Amino acid sequence: MTLDLYVAIILAVLGALIGSFSNVLIHRLPRKQSVAFPPSACPNCGHRLAPLDLVPILSWVALGRKCRYCGAPINGRYPLVELLTAGGYALLGVLFPFSQVGASVLLLCALFTLLLVISFIDAETFTVPDELVLPGVALGMLTGYVNDAAGATTSGLPSFQGAWQGALLGAGVLAVISLYGELVLRRFRERRHPEYPVSYQNVALALLVGAWVGPWWGIAAGVASVLLNLVVRRPVSLPESLVLLGFLVSMALSVSGFGPSIIDMCRDALLAAGGMSLLAAVYWWARSPKEDDVPEEELDPVAMGFGDVKLAAMIGAFVGWASMLVTLGFAVVAGAVLGVIFAALGRGNKLPFAPYLAVGALLTLFFGEEVLRAYLNYVGG
């Protein structure tokens, strides 16, 4: 038996154990409970669970899918998460052998767990927890550094440069989709209740400036607009519809041969928008939470949750900017197909997007390099 096979088996066992803890995160994070204390207990009767009650998968089977103390059914999600994590870790160990990528495979396993936990939470609550996704962005950056050190970039994993570019591009693409989608939903009217001191309006400004003078100047312009808001103590910005129209005009000018090339313009604009989006995300996570005093009927329509923007940044950091585009393609196709199916079954038209992004990310890890190669061969004739 080879070392890589031993590692894959160990990862499967580790995955089952991590899957058990993942269930704790799925249950407690949306309820704002500590994930460390108190120890695990039956959600029905509250009885503390013994070690033999917590053996991944086996305890659920041995107990006949019922609580030992009160007889209440045990949610089938618990063994499902444990099985998925064990299988996912093992598959990653096979596709990314330890002998080739080193510790990078462990970080990819961490990505798998983050995607699984976030998907279950989003499916239940329509929220993406900052406690997972923003540290996940940093972990993705670290993975890029480890990939460089281990020479894992030869296995299709991104370098550190590819990781930060993937994070910014992933956030930028979804932020721009949200910007234009919400503008249409508002029927091209301005936002009634822009966030203070940083909001999508600052992201839109970064997008436009970044298109012409580069991503760092775009981010600087967005930060400067936030500082202006803080100085005057109210939101001050150019009309969002004018800024977004300006970006479309800029692309039209680029196609006509004026200014940067269309590829450079789009890349720099998306990087700037993504960088500004991440700064906004960190600000809103760090600040003290406040109750929203705007009546629900007066809230501006939302095209895409900001949690999806942050999740795209996390995925992009792990897979790199080119594979992030493949991820979005997989996610859109999965969302469209399943959305039609759910609508036909009467499940409603409000669907969380995080699970589709997660599926897209995993498909990209497993098959993304082949998809990119096939596309480049097709384009190349």
C-alpha positions in Angstrom: 0.0 0.0 0.0 1.4 3.4 -1.0 1.9 6.4 1.2 -0.8 8.3 -0.7 -3.3 5.6 -0.2 -2.5 5.5 3.6 -3.1 9.2 3.7 -6.4 9.0 1.8 -7.6 6.4 4.4 -6.5 8.5 7.3 -8.3 11.5 5.7 -11.5 9.5 5.4 -11.4 8.7 9.2 -10.5 12.3 10.0 -13.3 13.4 7.8 -15.9 11.4 9.7 -14.7 13.0 12.9 -14.7 16.5 11.5 -18.1 15.7 10.1 -19.4 15.2 13.6 -18.1 18.6 14.6 -19.5 20.1 11.4 -23.0 19.1 12.7 -22.3 21.1 15.8 -21.5 24.1 13.7 -24.6 23.7 11.5 -26.8 23.5 14.5 -25.3 26.2 16.8 -23.9 28.9 14.6 -27.3 30.1 13.3 -28.6 30.1 16.8 -25.6 32.2 18.1 -24.6 29.5 20.5 -21.1 28.5 21.5 -19.6 25.7 19.5 -17.5 24.5 22.4 -19.8 24.7 25.5 -22.0 23.1 26.7 -21.0 19.6 25.5 -23.2 17.8 22.9 -26.7 16.9 24.1 -30.0 15.6 22.6 -31.9 18.6 21.1 -35.1 16.9 22.2 -34.6 16.0 25.9 -31.4 17.9 26.6 -29.6 14.8 28.0 -25.8 15.1 27.7 -24.5 12.5 25.1 -22.0 9.9 26.2 -18.9 9.2 24.0 -20.5 6.0 22.7 -23.4 8.2 21.4 -21.0 10.3 19.4 -19.1 7.8 17.2 -19.6 9.1 13.7 -22.1 7.1 11.6 -21.9 4.0 13.8 -23.7 5.4 16.8 -26.6 6.5 14.5 -26.9 2.9 13.2 -26.4 1.2 16.5 -29.0 3.3 18.3 -31.6 2.6 15.6 -31.7 6.2 14.6 -33.2 7.2 18.0 -32.0 9.0 21.1 -30.8 6.5 23.7 -32.5 8.5 26.5 -35.8 9.8 25.2 -36.4 7.7 22.0 -36.8 10.8 19.8 -35.7 10.3 16.1 -32.2 11.5 15.3 -32.1 13.8 12.3 -30.7 11.9 9.3 -28.6 15.0 8.6 -26.0 13.9 11.2 -24.8 10.7 9.5 -25.2 12.3 6.1 -22.8 15.1 6.9 -20.3 12.6 8.4 -20.5 10.4 5.4 -20.1 13.3 2.9 -17.1 14.6 4.8 -15.4 11.2 5.1 -16.0 10.6 1.4 -15.0 14.1 0.3 -11.8 14.0 2.3 -10.9 10.6 0.9 -11.6 11.7 -2.7 -9.4 14.8 -2.2 -6.6 12.6 -0.9 -6.8 10.5 -4.1 -7.1 13.5 -6.5 -4.4 15.6 -4.8 -1.9 13.0 -3.5 0.1 14.0 -0.5 3.3 13.1 -2.3 2.6 15.8 -4.8 0.9 18.6 -2.9 2.0 18.0 0.7 0.0 19.9 3.3 -2.1 21.6 0.7 -4.5 18.6 0.7 -5.3 19.3 4.3 -6.2 22.9 3.5 -8.4 21.6 0.6 -10.2 19.4 3.2 -10.8 22.5 5.3 -12.3 24.1 2.2 -14.6 21.0 1.8 -15.8 21.4 5.4 -16.4 25.1 5.1 -18.4 24.6 1.9 -20.5 21.8 3.5 -21.3 23.7 6.7 -22.1 26.9 4.9 -24.3 25.1 2.4 -26.4 23.5 5.1 -26.7 26.7 7.1 -27.7 28.8 4.0 -30.2 26.1 2.9 -31.9 26.4 6.4 -31.5 30.2 7.2 -30.6 31.9 3.9 -27.5 33.3 5.6 -23.8 32.8 5.1 -22.0 33.1 8.5 -19.2 35.6 8.6 -17.5 33.5 11.3 -16.8 30.9 8.6 -16.5 32.7 5.3 -14.2 35.6 6.1 -11.6 33.5 8.0 -12.0 31.1 5.1 -10.8 33.9 2.7 -7.7 34.3 4.8 -7.2 30.5 4.9 -7.5 30.4 1.1 -4.7 33.0 0.9 -2.6 30.9 3.2 -3.3 27.9 1.0 -1.8 29.8 -2.0 1.4 30.4 0.0 1.6 26.7 1.0 1.0 25.7 -2.6 4.0 27.8 -3.6 6.2 26.3 -0.9 5.1 22.7 -1.7 5.3 23.1 -5.4 1.6 22.2 -5.6 0.8 24.7 -8.3 1.9 22.1 -10.8 -1.2 20.1 -9.7 -3.5 22.9 -10.8 -3.7 24.7 -7.4 -3.2 28.5 -7.4 -0.1 30.3 -6.2 -0.4 33.1 -3.6 -0.8 35.6 -6.4 -3.5 33.5 -8.0 -5.2 33.1 -4.6 -5.6 36.8 -3.9 -6.6 37.5 -7.5 -9.2 34.7 -7.2 -10.6 36.1 -4.0 -11.0 39.6 -5.4 -12.3 38.4 -8.8 -14.8 36.1 -7.2 -16.2 38.8 -5.0 -16.1 41.3 -7.8 -18.1 39.2 -10.3 -21.0 38.5 -7.8 -20.9 42.1 -6.5 -21.3 43.5 -10.0 -24.1 41.0 -10.8 -25.8 42.2 -7.6 -25.3 45.9 -8.4 -26.9 45.7 -11.9 -29.6 43.2 -10.7 -30.7 45.5 -7.9 -30.6 48.5 -10.1 -33.1 46.8 -12.4 -35.3 45.6 -9.5 -35.4 49.2 -8.2 -36.4 50.3 -11.8 -33.3 52.4 -12.0 -34.1 54.5 -9.0 -31.5 55.3 -6.4 -31.3 53.3 -3.1 -33.7 54.7 -0.5 -31.6 53.5 2.4 -27.9 53.2 1.6 -25.7 51.7 4.3 -23.5 54.1 6.2 -20.6 54.6 5.9 -19.8 51.9 3.4 -22.2 50.3 0.9 -22.6 49.0 -2.6 -22.4 52.6 -3.8 -18.7 52.6 -2.8 -18.2 49.3 -4.6 -19.7 50.8 -7.7 -17.3 53.7 -7.6 -14.4 51.3 -7.2 -15.6 49.4 -10.2 -15.7 52.5 -12.5 -12.4 54.0 -11.3 -10.6 50.6 -11.4 -11.7 50.1 -15.0 -9.7 53.1 -16.1 -6.7 53.4 -13.7 -6.3 49.9 -12.2 -7.6 47.9 -9.2 -5.6 49.6 -6.5 -6.6 53.1 -7.5 -10.2 51.8 -7.8 -10.0 50.5 -4.2 -8.4 53.7 -3.1 -11.3 55.7 -4.6 -13.8 53.5 -2.8 -12.0 54.0 0.5 -11.8 57.7 0.0 -15.6 57.9 -0.6 -16.0 56.0 2.7 -13.8 58.5 4.5 -15.8 61.3 3.0 -19.0 59.7 4.4 -17.4 59.6 7.8 -16.3 63.2 7.7 -19.8 64.6 6.8 -21.5 61.9 8.8 -23.9 60.8 6.1 -23.8 58.9 2.8 -22.5 61.1 0.0 -21.9 59.5 -3.4 -22.5 59.9 -7.1 -25.8 58.5 -8.3 -25.3 54.7 -8.5 -27.2 54.5 -11.8 -24.9 57.1 -13.3 -21.8 55.2 -12.1 -23.0 51.9 -13.4 -24.0 53.4 -16.7 -20.5 55.0 -16.9 -19.0 51.5 -16.6 -21.1 50.2 -19.5 -20.1 53.2 -21.6 -16.4 52.6 -20.6 -16.6 49.1 -21.9 -18.2 50.3 -25.1 -15.4 52.8 -25.6 -12.8 50.1 -24.9 -14.4 47.9 -27.6 -14.1 50.9 -30.0 -10.4 51.1 -29.3 -10.4 53.9 -26.8 -8.7 53.4 -23.4 -7.5 50.0 -22.0 -8.4 46.8 -23.8 -11.7 45.3 -22.8 -10.1 42.3 -21.1 -7.8 44.5 -19.0 -10.7 46.9 -18.2 -13.0 44.1 -17.0 -10.3 42.4 -15.0 -9.1 45.6 -13.2 -12.7 46.7 -12.6 -13.7 43.4 -11.1 -10.6 43.2 -8.9 -11.3 46.7 -7.6 -15.0 46.0 -6.9 -14.0 42.7 -5.2 -11.4 44.4 -3.1 -13.8 47.1 -2.0 -16.5 44.4 -1.3 -14.1 42.5 1.0 -13.2 45.7 2.9 -16.9 46.4 3.4 -17.4 42.8 4.6 -14.6 43.1 7.1 -16.0 46.4 8.4 -19.5 45.1 8.9 -18.2 42.0 10.6 -16.0 43.9 13.0 -18.5 46.6 13.9 -21.1 46.2 16.7 -24.3 44.8 15.3 -27.4 47.1 15.3 -31.0 46.5 14.7 -32.4 47.5 11.3 -34.9 50.3 12.0 -36.1 50.4 8.4 -39.6 48.8 7.9 -39.4 45.7 5.8 -41.7 47.1 3.1 -39.3 50.0 2.6 -36.2 47.9 2.2 -34.5 48.1 -1.2 -34.9 44.9 -3.2 -32.0 42.5 -3.1 -30.8 40.6 -6.2 -28.2 38.5 -4.4 -27.2 38.2 -0.8 -23.9 39.8 0.2 -23.0 36.5 1.8 -22.7 35.0 -1.6 -20.2 37.7 -2.6 -18.0 36.8 0.4 -18.4 33.1 -0.3 -17.2 33.6 -3.9 -14.2 35.4 -2.5 -13.4 32.4 -0.3 -13.7 29.9 -3.1 -11.7 32.1 -5.4 -8.9 32.2 -2.9 -8.7 28.4 -2.8 -9.1 27.7 -6.5 -7.6 30.8 -8.3 -9.2 33.3 -10.6 -9.4 31.1 -13.8 -11.0 28.2 -11.9 -13.3 30.7 -10.1 -14.9 31.4 -13.5 -15.4 27.7 -14.1 -17.0 27.5 -10.6 -19.5 30.2 -11.4 -20.4 28.4 -14.6 -21.1 25.2 -12.8 -23.0 27.0 -10.1 -25.2 28.9 -12.6 -26.1 25.7 -14.5 -26.9 23.8 -11.3 -29.0 26.7 -9.9 -30.9 27.0 -13.2 -31.7 23.3 -13.5 -32.6 22.8 -9.8 -34.5 26.1 -9.7 -36.8 24.9 -12.5 -37.3 21.5 -10.8 -38.1 23.1 -7.4 -40.5 25.6 -9.0 -42.3 22.7 -10.8 -42.6 20.9 -7.4 -44.1 24.0 -5.8 -41.0 24.6 -3.5 -41.1 28.3 -4.2 -38.7 30.5 -6.2 -36.5 31.7 -3.3 -33.4 29.5 -3.4 -30.1 29.9 -1.5 -27.2 30.2 -3.9 -24.4 29.1 -1.5 -25.0 25.4 -2.0 -24.7 25.9 -5.8 -21.5 27.8 -5.4 -20.2 25.0 -3.2 -21.2 22.3 -5.8 -19.5 24.4 -8.5 -16.3 24.7 -6.4 -16.1 21.0 -5.8 -16.8 20.2 -9.4 -14.0 22.6 -10.3 -11.6 20.9 -7.9 -12.4 17.5 -9.4 -12.9 18.4 -13.1 -12.0 22.1 -13.5 -8.6 21.6 -15.1 -10.1 19.3 -17.8 -12.9 21.8 -18.5 -10.4 24.6 -18.9 -8.2 22.6 -21.1 -11.1 21.5 -23.3 -12.3 25.1 -23.6 -8.9 26.4 -24.5 -8.5 23.7 -27.1 -11.9 24.6 -28.5 -11.1 28.3 -28.7 -7.7 27.6 -30.2 -9.4 25.7 -33.0 
